[in-house]
Amino acid sequence: MIVTRRSTLAFLGTGLCAALLPGWAMAQRAGAFTSGGRAIAVERFDAPRNGQGNGRRPAVLLLHGSDGPGERYREAARQVAVGGYAVFLVHYLDRTGEQRAAFSSIARNFGDWTETVRDGVGFVGAQPGIDPARIGVLGVSLGGGLGIALAAQDSRVRALVDYYGFLPSGVGANPTLPPTLILHGEADRVVPVGNARAFDSLLQSRGIPHEIQLYPGQGHGFTGAAQTDAARRIRSFFDRTLRG
């Protein structure tokens, strides 16, 4: 894992939300599952079906950064849900009783958090209206590292978006990963872009379908045209991989 001490400050910004389709009313429901003897809160976001039928929807687990599941992630969840996805914001820090992940706790707790998000996949797949064969993961910063670790272990994850996450140590020993989209800023001083390049090389070596977009001049959180482009790529990627 290549990550600096500033990884305690993980900001999604508005880039994930800006270019998707705003203005839809979202249904938001709270739920919980148990992992490691702890109750793990989950927020679910759905767009109205508007006559699109009552079939089961693809789902996306949204894994927040080390700053915890704040409003920026709720807005991101609403905007991804616009595309017809059920989006589940998993409060994985509940496993260790934290509201924010301190840098000093990441290595110690990473395995527990990975187990928790894996339990979250089972929870999501069992929810009403969800197609358990079409589950994707969108991980941001620390959540990106967790998403990679999860997807490397769990074949139920059918698509992965790594949004300026880090590459966890030991992932190279795992046999497979799903189709993946990597988005990273070349000027990121929190999670250096070398993580994205190393992950790209790993996926290439295994022949796993993937895309990578590195944004010149962008740091840990995109602005301007990079925001718009990243949002478009995420939407298009999930449409291809989870809708077929």
C-alpha positions, 0 to 999 in steps of 0.5 A: 500500500502506498499512502501518506499520512494525509490519507485521513483527509479523504474528500469526494468533493462534488465530482461524482455528482456534478455530471449525472442527472440531478433533480430526481427525488430519492427514496432513502431507507435505513437498515443494518446488518451484523458483522463481527458482533457489531451492528453496521448501519446501511443507507439505501437510495433508490430513484422512482421507477416511473413505470419501468416495471417491478423487476429486480435492480442492480445494486452498488455498494458505496464505500466512503473514505476515511472521513466517514459517511457524510453528506457528500457520499449521500449526494453521490449515492443519490446521483448514482441511483438516478441510473436505476441502481439501488445504492447502499452506503455502508457505514463500515467504520461501525465495525471498529466504533469510529466516526473517522478512520485515523491514519494509525488505525488503517493497517490495524483495522483493514482486515476487519473492515474488509470482512464487514464490507464482504458481509455487506455484499450478502446483506445487499444481495438479500434485500427486496428488489435486488438482483444478487447477480448484479452487484457492483462496488464504488470505493472512494479513497480508503473505500477504494482500497477496501473495494479492491480487497473485497473484489479480489476475495468475493466473486459476487462483486461483478464490477469495481470502480476504484476512485483514487483508492490505494492498492492493498498489499497482498492483492497480487496473490488473489486469483481474479478481479471483476471488470474495473474502472480506475480513476486517479489524479496524477497530482494526488499527494494523499494516495499517490498515483503510483497506486493506480499505475500498479493496479493497472499493471496487475489487471493487465497481467491477469488479462482482466477487462479494465479502464484507467483514467489519470487526470493531469494536475488533479489531486485527491478530489477532482475539479472542473472538467475532470469532475464531469468526465469521471462522473460520466465514466462511472455511469457508463461503466456501471451501465455496461457491466451491471446491465449487460 
